[in-house]
Amino acid sequence: MTTDFTREALTLARQGEGRVSPNPAVGAVVVSGGQIIGRGFHTWAGVKHAEVLALEQAGEAARGATMYVTLEPCAHQGRTGACVQAILAAGVARVVVITEDPNPLVAGQGLAALRAAGVEVELDGTHAEEACVLNLAFFHFMRTGLPLVTLKSALTLDGKIAAPEDNSGWITSERARAHVQTVRHAHDAILTGINTVISDDCLLTDRSGRERARPLLRIILDSLLRLPLDSQMVRSAQRDVMAVCTSVAPQWRRDALEKAGVEVLVADGPGGRPDLRLVAQELAARKYLSLMIEAGSKVNWAALESGVIDRILFYFAPKILGGMQSLPVAGGIGRKRRVDAIRFRNTRLQMIPPDEFLVEAWLEKD
């Protein structure tokens, strides 16, 4: 029965996906007499944490009850009061937690405070992997101080992302592209290169139709600020577009873009190009916990070579373009020896019926 209640808490937590950043997605249920008497999940707009919402729904019946929660209750004052104090005030007798909170402000302190007050505490890791995956970016940010950076690409079986001439149409199916939108929704920011913007006149918006905690930040790597003022990206800018350039970009272009509502960030890097590591650090300072890169061959290689990438999501279509002129997923100078290849681990395969598949893998880092 415990598993059923923890699973229900996880189901509730998933309702916060894309709606909680920079907080984690959390779900909680209060159980008395084998029945759920209170449910709650956190959203940034809703302010109150999952535990508080579940307790409010349970009311006086929470006294002596058991709470099941996906993440360790907080013991510190943030936008709201500490959840530990709310649990104690409600008289909850037992708390079952799926995962501990990696946030240094919590990190075991919530569980310790509950135990010290006489509440029975159980750490049930049965669904710990699911809970961690749900809050992958949050856990990564708390452990590294940097956003989780994902390189996404759609490619043929021979690793091509574009043909040398006519590139109309899509490599992958509508079903695969719909899956990409769910992934995009879960991210705080998305990045592409200026050549992609100029050739595709893309918007790079979250088209999932689901509520977000804040707008998806759209970032363009644009060394010389060639971003057209009449592009869809600029015309749709509502303080959610950032152009990343170098110090050699003309001041008049910067002024024009800023007047049009585009933020300009100067991030000089090697080779006269913007430094992706500086971009990641800037996002971290603003508490953007996740960045998705959807770009062309050159930017993909620059991201891989810089080491800023944490994982890849490659959507494969059952097609082959062949030829020496079709663009590979990662261009640039590449590695000259097989022994120097960029390596990945924890590779997972997910089928996208009927014939496509998604490969997820994590970059090996020192």
C-alpha positions as a Markdown table, in Angstrom:
| # | Residue | x | y | z |
|---|---|---|---|---|
| 1 | Met | 0.0 | 0.0 | 0.0 |
| 2 | Thr | 2.9 | 2.3 | 0.8 |
| 3 | Thr | 4.0 | 2.0 | -2.9 |
| 4 | Asp | 0.5 | 3.1 | -4.0 |
| 5 | Phe | 0.7 | 6.3 | -1.9 |
| 6 | Thr | 4.3 | 7.2 | -3.0 |
| 7 | Arg | 3.2 | 6.6 | -6.6 |
| 8 | Glu | 0.3 | 8.9 | -6.2 |
| 9 | Ala | 2.6 | 11.6 | -4.7 |
| 10 | Leu | 4.8 | 11.2 | -7.8 |
| 11 | Thr | 1.8 | 11.5 | -10.1 |
| 12 | Leu | 0.9 | 14.8 | -8.4 |
| 13 | Ala | 4.5 | 16.0 | -8.6 |
| 14 | Arg | 4.6 | 15.5 | -12.4 |
| 15 | Gln | 1.8 | 18.2 | -12.6 |
| 16 | Gly | 4.4 | 20.7 | -11.7 |
| 17 | Glu | 6.8 | 19.9 | -14.6 |
| 18 | Gly | 7.7 | 23.2 | -16.3 |
| 19 | Arg | 5.7 | 25.1 | -13.7 |
| 20 | Val | 8.1 | 25.2 | -10.8 |
| 21 | Ser | 11.6 | 26.4 | -11.9 |
| 22 | Pro | 13.8 | 27.3 | -10.2 |
| 23 | Asn | 12.1 | 25.1 | -7.5 |
| 24 | Pro | 11.8 | 21.3 | -7.7 |
| 25 | Ala | 8.5 | 19.6 | -8.7 |
| 26 | Val | 7.1 | 18.0 | -5.5 |
| 27 | Gly | 3.9 | 16.1 | -4.7 |
| 28 | Ala | 2.5 | 15.1 | -1.3 |
| 29 | Val | -0.4 | 13.1 | 0.0 |
| 30 | Val | -1.8 | 12.8 | 3.6 |
| 31 | Val | -3.1 | 9.4 | 4.5 |
| 32 | Ser | -5.3 | 8.3 | 7.4 |
| 33 | Gly | -7.0 | 5.0 | 7.9 |
| 34 | Gly | -5.6 | 3.7 | 4.6 |
| 35 | Gln | -7.3 | 6.6 | 2.7 |
| 36 | Ile | -5.9 | 9.7 | 1.1 |
| 37 | Ile | -7.4 | 12.7 | 2.9 |
| 38 | Gly | -5.2 | 15.4 | 1.3 |
| 39 | Arg | -3.3 | 16.0 | -1.9 |
| 40 | Gly | -1.0 | 18.7 | -3.1 |
| 41 | Phe | 1.6 | 19.6 | -5.7 |
| 42 | His | 3.8 | 22.7 | -6.0 |
| 43 | Thr | 3.7 | 25.3 | -8.8 |
| 44 | Trp | 5.7 | 28.6 | -8.8 |
| 45 | Ala | 2.6 | 30.7 | -9.4 |
| 46 | Gly | 0.8 | 28.9 | -6.6 |
| 47 | Val | 3.5 | 29.7 | -4.2 |
| 48 | Lys | 2.5 | 27.2 | -1.5 |
| 49 | His | 4.5 | 24.0 | -1.3 |
| 50 | Ala | 3.0 | 20.6 | -1.9 |
| 51 | Glu | 3.1 | 19.6 | 1.8 |
| 52 | Val | 1.2 | 22.7 | 2.9 |
| 53 | Leu | -1.5 | 22.3 | 0.2 |
| 54 | Ala | -2.0 | 18.6 | 1.2 |
| 55 | Leu | -2.3 | 19.5 | 4.8 |
| 56 | Glu | -4.8 | 22.3 | 4.1 |
| 57 | Gln | -6.9 | 19.8 | 2.2 |
| 58 | Ala | -6.7 | 17.3 | 5.0 |
| 59 | Gly | -7.5 | 19.8 | 7.7 |
| 60 | Glu | -7.8 | 18.5 | 11.3 |
| 61 | Ala | -7.8 | 14.9 | 10.1 |
| 62 | Ala | -4.1 | 15.3 | 9.4 |
| 63 | Arg | -3.4 | 14.9 | 13.2 |
| 64 | Gly | -1.9 | 11.5 | 13.7 |
| 65 | Ala | -1.8 | 10.8 | 9.9 |
| 66 | Thr | 1.0 | 9.8 | 7.6 |
| 67 | Met | 2.4 | 12.1 | 4.9 |
| 68 | Tyr | 4.0 | 10.7 | 1.7 |
| 69 | Val | 6.2 | 13.3 | -0.1 |
| 70 | Thr | 8.5 | 13.0 | -3.1 |
| 71 | Leu | 11.2 | 15.3 | -1.7 |
| 72 | Glu | 12.5 | 16.0 | 1.7 |
| 73 | Pro | 10.4 | 18.8 | 3.3 |
| 74 | Cys | 12.3 | 22.1 | 3.7 |
| 75 | Ala | 13.3 | 23.4 | 7.1 |
| 76 | His | 14.2 | 26.9 | 6.0 |
| 77 | Gln | 12.3 | 30.1 | 5.3 |
| 78 | Gly | 12.1 | 30.9 | 1.6 |
| 79 | Arg | 9.2 | 32.5 | -0.3 |
| 80 | Thr | 7.0 | 30.5 | 2.1 |
| 81 | Gly | 7.5 | 29.2 | 5.6 |
| 82 | Ala | 9.3 | 26.0 | 6.3 |
| 83 | Cys | 7.3 | 22.9 | 5.5 |
| 84 | Val | 8.7 | 21.1 | 8.5 |
| 85 | Gln | 7.0 | 23.6 | 10.8 |
| 86 | Ala | 3.7 | 23.2 | 8.9 |
| 87 | Ile | 3.9 | 19.4 | 9.3 |
| 88 | Leu | 4.6 | 19.7 | 13.0 |
| 89 | Ala | 1.8 | 22.1 | 13.5 |
| 90 | Ala | -0.6 | 19.8 | 11.8 |
| 91 | Gly | 0.3 | 17.0 | 14.1 |
| 92 | Val | 1.4 | 14.5 | 11.4 |
| 93 | Ala | 2.8 | 11.4 | 13.1 |
| 94 | Arg | 4.8 | 9.8 | 10.3 |
| 95 | Val | 6.5 | 11.1 | 7.1 |
| 96 | Val | 7.6 | 8.9 | 4.2 |
| 97 | Val | 10.1 | 10.6 | 1.9 |
| 98 | Ile | 11.2 | 9.3 | -1.6 |
| 99 | Thr | 14.4 | 11.4 | -2.0 |
| 100 | Glu | 16.5 | 13.6 | 0.2 |
| 101 | Asp | 16.9 | 17.3 | -1.0 |
| 102 | Pro | 20.4 | 18.1 | -2.4 |
| 103 | Asn | 19.8 | 21.8 | -1.7 |
| 104 | Pro | 22.5 | 22.8 | 0.9 |
| 105 | Leu | 19.8 | 24.7 | 2.7 |
| 106 | Val | 17.9 | 21.5 | 3.3 |
| 107 | Ala | 20.3 | 18.5 | 2.7 |
| 108 | Gly | 19.0 | 16.2 | 5.6 |
| 109 | Gln | 18.1 | 19.1 | 7.9 |
| 110 | Gly | 14.4 | 18.6 | 7.2 |
| 111 | Leu | 14.4 | 15.0 | 8.1 |
| 112 | Ala | 16.6 | 15.7 | 11.2 |
| 113 | Ala | 14.2 | 18.4 | 12.4 |
| 114 | Leu | 11.2 | 16.0 | 12.0 |
| 115 | Arg | 12.9 | 13.2 | 13.9 |
| 116 | Ala | 14.0 | 15.6 | 16.7 |
| 117 | Ala | 10.4 | 16.6 | 17.2 |
| 118 | Gly | 9.3 | 13.0 | 17.6 |
| 119 | Val | 7.9 | 12.4 | 14.1 |
| 120 | Glu | 8.6 | 9.0 | 12.6 |
| 121 | Val | 10.5 | 9.4 | 9.4 |
| 122 | Glu | 11.1 | 6.8 | 6.7 |
| 123 | Leu | 13.2 | 7.2 | 3.6 |
| 124 | Asp | 11.5 | 4.9 | 0.9 |
| 125 | Gly | 13.7 | 4.8 | -2.2 |
| 126 | Thr | 11.4 | 2.5 | -4.1 |
| 127 | His | 10.6 | 5.2 | -6.7 |
| 128 | Ala | 13.8 | 7.3 | -6.1 |
| 129 | Glu | 15.0 | 7.0 | -9.7 |
| 130 | Glu | 11.6 | 8.3 | -11.0 |
| 131 | Ala | 11.7 | 11.2 | -8.5 |
| 132 | Cys | 15.3 | 12.1 | -9.5 |
| 133 | Val | 14.5 | 12.0 | -13.2 |
| 134 | Leu | 11.5 | 14.3 | -12.6 |
| 135 | Asn | 13.8 | 16.9 | -11.0 |
| 136 | Leu | 16.9 | 16.1 | -13.0 |
| 137 | Ala | 17.8 | 19.8 | -13.6 |
| 138 | Phe | 17.2 | 20.8 | -10.0 |
| 139 | Phe | 19.4 | 17.9 | -8.6 |
| 140 | His | 22.2 | 18.8 | -11.2 |
| 141 | Phe | 22.1 | 22.5 | -10.4 |
| 142 | Met | 22.3 | 21.9 | -6.6 |
| 143 | Arg | 25.3 | 19.5 | -7.0 |
| 144 | Thr | 27.2 | 21.5 | -9.7 |
| 145 | Gly | 26.0 | 25.1 | -9.5 |
| 146 | Leu | 25.4 | 25.0 | -13.2 |
| 147 | Pro | 22.4 | 24.4 | -15.5 |
| 148 | Leu | 21.8 | 21.0 | -16.9 |
| 149 | Val | 22.8 | 21.3 | -20.6 |
| 150 | Thr | 21.2 | 19.0 | -23.2 |
| 151 | Leu | 22.2 | 18.8 | -26.8 |
| 152 | Lys | 19.2 | 17.8 | -28.9 |
| 153 | Ser | 19.2 | 16.9 | -32.6 |
| 154 | Ala | 17.1 | 15.1 | -35.2 |
| 155 | Leu | 19.2 | 13.0 | -37.6 |
| 156 | Thr | 19.3 | 10.3 | -40.1 |
| 157 | Leu | 20.7 | 6.8 | -39.4 |
| 158 | Asp | 24.1 | 8.0 | -40.9 |
| 159 | Gly | 24.2 | 10.9 | -38.5 |
| 160 | Lys | 23.2 | 13.7 | -41.0 |
| 161 | Ile | 21.1 | 16.7 | -40.0 |
| 162 | Ala | 20.9 | 18.6 | -43.3 |
| 163 | Ala | 21.2 | 17.9 | -47.1 |
| 164 | Pro | 23.5 | 20.1 | -49.2 |
| 165 | Glu | 20.6 | 21.6 | -51.2 |
| 166 | Asp | 16.9 | 21.5 | -50.6 |
| 167 | Asn | 16.2 | 21.2 | -46.8 |
| 168 | Ser | 12.4 | 21.6 | -46.9 |
| 169 | Gly | 10.5 | 19.3 | -44.7 |
| 170 | Trp | 11.5 | 17.5 | -41.6 |
| 171 | Ile | 13.9 | 14.7 | -40.8 |
| 172 | Thr | 11.8 | 13.1 | -38.1 |
| 173 | Ser | 8.0 | 12.5 | -37.9 |
| 174 | Glu | 5.3 | 14.6 | -36.3 |
| 175 | Arg | 5.2 | 12.2 | -33.4 |
| 176 | Ala | 8.9 | 12.6 | -32.7 |
| 177 | Arg | 8.6 | 16.4 | -33.0 |
| 178 | Ala | 5.7 | 16.4 | -30.5 |
| 179 | His | 8.0 | 14.5 | -28.1 |
| 180 | Val | 10.6 | 17.3 | -28.5 |
| 181 | Gln | 8.0 | 19.8 | -27.4 |
| 182 | Thr | 7.5 | 18.0 | -24.1 |
| 183 | Val | 11.2 | 18.1 | -23.6 |
| 184 | Arg | 11.5 | 21.7 | -24.6 |
| 185 | His | 8.7 | 22.5 | -22.1 |
| 186 | Ala | 10.7 | 21.0 | -19.3 |
| 187 | His | 13.7 | 23.4 | -20.0 |
| 188 | Asp | 14.3 | 26.9 | -18.8 |
| 189 | Ala | 16.3 | 28.1 | -21.8 |
| 190 | Ile | 17.0 | 27.1 | -25.4 |
| 191 | Leu | 20.0 | 28.0 | -27.6 |
| 192 | Thr | 20.7 | 28.0 | -31.3 |
| 193 | Gly | 23.2 | 29.6 | -33.7 |
| 194 | Ile | 22.7 | 32.7 | -35.9 |
| 195 | Asn | 22.9 | 30.6 | -39.1 |
| 196 | Thr | 20.0 | 28.5 | -38.0 |
| 197 | Val | 17.9 | 31.6 | -37.3 |
| 198 | Ile | 18.8 | 33.2 | -40.6 |
| 199 | Ser | 18.1 | 30.1 | -42.7 |
| 200 | Asp | 15.0 | 28.9 | -40.9 |
| 201 | Asp | 13.6 | 32.1 | -39.4 |
| 202 | Cys | 12.7 | 30.0 | -36.4 |
| 203 | Leu | 10.8 | 31.0 | -33.3 |
| 204 | Leu | 12.1 | 28.4 | -30.8 |
| 205 | Thr | 9.1 | 28.7 | -28.6 |
| 206 | Asp | 7.5 | 26.2 | -26.2 |
| 207 | Arg | 4.6 | 24.9 | -28.3 |
| 208 | Ser | 3.4 | 22.4 | -25.8 |
| 209 | Gly | 0.5 | 24.7 | -24.8 |
| 210 | Arg | 1.2 | 24.0 | -21.1 |
| 211 | Glu | 1.6 | 26.5 | -18.3 |
| 212 | Arg | 5.2 | 27.6 | -17.5 |
| 213 | Ala | 6.8 | 29.1 | -14.4 |
| 214 | Arg | 8.5 | 31.7 | -16.7 |
| 215 | Pro | 8.9 | 32.2 | -20.4 |
| 216 | Leu | 11.4 | 29.9 | -22.2 |
| 217 | Leu | 14.5 | 32.1 | -22.7 |
| 218 | Arg | 15.6 | 31.9 | -26.3 |
| 219 | Ile | 19.3 | 32.4 | -26.9 |
| 220 | Ile | 21.2 | 33.0 | -30.2 |
| 221 | Leu | 24.9 | 32.6 | -30.5 |
| 222 | Asp | 25.7 | 35.6 | -32.8 |
| 223 | Ser | 29.3 | 36.8 | -32.8 |
| 224 | Leu | 28.7 | 39.9 | -34.9 |
| 225 | Leu | 25.0 | 40.5 | -34.1 |
| 226 | Arg | 23.7 | 39.6 | -37.5 |
| 227 | Leu | 20.3 | 38.8 | -36.1 |
| 228 | Pro | 17.7 | 40.4 | -38.5 |
| 229 | Leu | 15.4 | 43.0 | -36.9 |
| 230 | Asp | 12.5 | 41.6 | -39.0 |
| 231 | Ser | 13.1 | 38.0 | -38.0 |
| 232 | Gln | 10.4 | 36.1 | -36.1 |
| 233 | Met | 12.7 | 35.8 | -33.2 |
| 234 | Val | 13.1 | 39.6 | -32.8 |
| 235 | Arg | 9.5 | 40.5 | -33.6 |
| 236 | Ser | 8.2 | 38.1 | -31.0 |
| 237 | Ala | 10.7 | 39.1 | -28.3 |
| 238 | Gln | 9.1 | 39.9 | -25.0 |
| 239 | Arg | 12.2 | 40.0 | -22.7 |
| 240 | Asp | 12.7 | 36.4 | -23.6 |
| 241 | Val | 15.3 | 36.6 | -26.3 |
| 242 | Met | 19.0 | 37.0 | -25.7 |
| 243 | Ala | 21.7 | 37.5 | -28.4 |
| 244 | Val | 25.2 | 36.4 | -27.3 |
| 245 | Cys | 28.0 | 38.2 | -29.1 |
| 246 | Thr | 31.7 | 39.1 | -28.9 |
| 247 | Ser | 33.2 | 42.4 | -28.2 |
| 248 | Val | 33.8 | 43.1 | -31.9 |
| 249 | Ala | 30.1 | 43.3 | -32.7 |
| 250 | Pro | 29.2 | 46.8 | -33.8 |
| 251 | Gln | 27.6 | 49.0 | -31.2 |
| 252 | Trp | 24.9 | 50.2 | -33.5 |
| 253 | Arg | 23.7 | 46.6 | -34.0 |
| 254 | Arg | 23.6 | 46.1 | -30.3 |
| 255 | Asp | 21.6 | 49.3 | -29.8 |
| 256 | Ala | 19.1 | 48.4 | -32.5 |
| 257 | Leu | 18.5 | 44.9 | -31.0 |
| 258 | Glu | 18.2 | 46.2 | -27.5 |
| 259 | Lys | 15.7 | 48.8 | -28.7 |
| 260 | Ala | 13.7 | 46.0 | -30.3 |
| 261 | Gly | 13.5 | 44.2 | -26.9 |
| 262 | Val | 16.4 | 41.7 | -27.4 |
| 263 | Glu | 18.9 | 41.4 | -24.5 |
| 264 | Val | 22.6 | 41.4 | -25.7 |
| 265 | Leu | 25.3 | 39.5 | -23.7 |
| 266 | Val | 28.9 | 39.9 | -24.6 |
| 267 | Ala | 30.8 | 36.6 | -23.9 |
| 268 | Asp | 34.2 | 36.5 | -25.6 |
| 269 | Gly | 35.5 | 33.0 | -26.2 |
| 270 | Pro | 38.2 | 31.2 | -28.1 |
| 271 | Gly | 38.5 | 31.6 | -31.8 |
| 272 | Gly | 36.6 | 34.9 | -31.8 |
| 273 | Arg | 33.3 | 33.1 | -30.9 |
| 274 | Pro | 31.0 | 33.4 | -27.9 |
| 275 | Asp | 32.0 | 31.2 | -25.0 |
| 276 | Leu | 29.3 | 28.7 | -24.1 |
| 277 | Arg | 30.8 | 28.2 | -20.7 |
| 278 | Leu | 30.2 | 31.9 | -19.9 |
| 279 | Val | 26.7 | 31.5 | -21.1 |
| 280 | Ala | 26.1 | 28.6 | -18.7 |
| 281 | Gln | 27.6 | 30.6 | -15.9 |
| 282 | Glu | 25.3 | 33.6 | -16.7 |
| 283 | Leu | 22.2 | 31.3 | -16.7 |
| 284 | Ala | 23.3 | 29.8 | -13.4 |
| 285 | Ala | 23.5 | 33.3 | -11.9 |
| 286 | Arg | 20.0 | 33.9 | -13.0 |
| 287 | Lys | 18.8 | 30.5 | -11.6 |
| 288 | Tyr | 18.0 | 29.1 | -15.0 |
| 289 | Leu | 18.4 | 25.4 | -14.2 |
| 290 | Ser | 18.4 | 23.9 | -17.6 |
| 291 | Leu | 19.5 | 24.7 | -21.2 |
| 292 | Met | 18.6 | 22.9 | -24.4 |
| 293 | Ile | 20.7 | 23.3 | -27.5 |
| 294 | Glu | 19.0 | 22.9 | -30.8 |
| 295 | Ala | 21.5 | 24.1 | -33.4 |
| 296 | Gly | 23.5 | 23.3 | -36.5 |
| 297 | Ser | 26.6 | 21.3 | -37.1 |
| 298 | Lys | 29.1 | 24.0 | -36.0 |
| 299 | Val | 27.4 | 25.0 | -32.8 |
| 300 | Asn | 26.9 | 21.4 | -31.9 |
| 301 | Trp | 30.6 | 20.7 | -32.2 |
| 302 | Ala | 31.5 | 23.9 | -30.3 |
| 303 | Ala | 29.2 | 22.8 | -27.5 |
| 304 | Leu | 30.6 | 19.3 | -27.4 |
| 305 | Glu | 34.2 | 20.5 | -27.6 |
| 306 | Ser | 33.7 | 23.0 | -24.8 |
| 307 | Gly | 32.6 | 20.3 | -22.4 |
| 308 | Val | 29.5 | 22.3 | -21.5 |
| 309 | Ile | 27.2 | 19.5 | -22.6 |
| 310 | Asp | 25.9 | 17.1 | -20.0 |
| 311 | Arg | 23.8 | 14.8 | -22.1 |
| 312 | Ile | 22.6 | 14.3 | -25.7 |
| 313 | Leu | 19.1 | 13.5 | -26.9 |
| 314 | Phe | 19.3 | 12.3 | -30.5 |
| 315 | Tyr | 16.2 | 11.5 | -32.4 |
| 316 | Phe | 16.9 | 9.1 | -35.3 |
| 317 | Ala | 14.7 | 8.7 | -38.4 |
| 318 | Pro | 14.9 | 5.6 | -40.6 |
| 319 | Lys | 16.6 | 7.5 | -43.4 |
| 320 | Ile | 20.1 | 7.8 | -45.0 |
| 321 | Leu | 21.3 | 10.9 | -46.8 |
| 322 | Gly | 24.8 | 9.8 | -47.5 |
| 323 | Gly | 27.3 | 11.9 | -49.5 |
| 324 | Met | 30.2 | 14.0 | -48.3 |
| 325 | Gln | 28.3 | 17.3 | -48.4 |
| 326 | Ser | 25.4 | 16.5 | -46.1 |
| 327 | Leu | 26.0 | 18.1 | -42.8 |
| 328 | Pro | 26.9 | 15.8 | -39.8 |
| 329 | Val | 25.4 | 16.3 | -36.4 |
| 330 | Ala | 28.7 | 17.7 | -35.3 |
| 331 | Gly | 31.0 | 19.5 | -37.7 |
| 332 | Gly | 34.0 | 21.7 | -36.8 |
| 333 | Ile | 37.5 | 20.3 | -36.9 |
| 334 | Gly | 36.5 | 17.1 | -35.0 |
| 335 | Arg | 38.9 | 14.8 | -33.3 |
| 336 | Lys | 41.8 | 13.5 | -35.4 |
| 337 | Arg | 42.2 | 10.1 | -33.7 |
| 338 | Arg | 39.6 | 7.5 | -32.7 |
| 339 | Val | 41.3 | 7.3 | -29.2 |
| 340 | Asp | 40.4 | 11.0 | -28.7 |
| 341 | Ala | 36.7 | 10.5 | -29.4 |
| 342 | Ile | 34.3 | 12.3 | -27.1 |
| 343 | Arg | 32.8 | 9.5 | -25.0 |
| 344 | Phe | 29.4 | 9.0 | -23.4 |
| 345 | Arg | 27.9 | 6.7 | -20.8 |
| 346 | Asn | 24.6 | 5.6 | -19.4 |
| 347 | Thr | 23.1 | 5.2 | -22.9 |
| 348 | Arg | 19.4 | 4.6 | -23.1 |
| 349 | Leu | 17.2 | 3.9 | -26.1 |
| 350 | Gln | 13.5 | 4.8 | -26.4 |
| 351 | Met | 11.4 | 3.7 | -29.3 |
| 352 | Ile | 9.1 | 6.2 | -31.0 |
| 353 | Pro | 6.7 | 4.0 | -33.0 |
| 354 | Pro | 6.6 | 2.9 | -35.6 |
| 355 | Asp | 10.2 | 3.2 | -36.8 |
| 356 | Glu | 12.0 | 6.0 | -35.0 |
| 357 | Phe | 14.0 | 6.0 | -31.8 |
| 358 | Leu | 15.6 | 8.4 | -29.2 |
| 359 | Val | 19.1 | 7.9 | -27.9 |
| 360 | Glu | 19.9 | 9.5 | -24.5 |
| 361 | Ala | 23.5 | 9.5 | -23.2 |
| 362 | Trp | 25.6 | 11.4 | -20.7 |
| 363 | Leu | 29.0 | 13.0 | -21.5 |
| 364 | Glu | 31.9 | 11.5 | -19.8 |
| 365 | Lys | 33.6 | 14.2 | -17.8 |
| 366 | Asp | 36.8 | 14.3 | -15.7 |
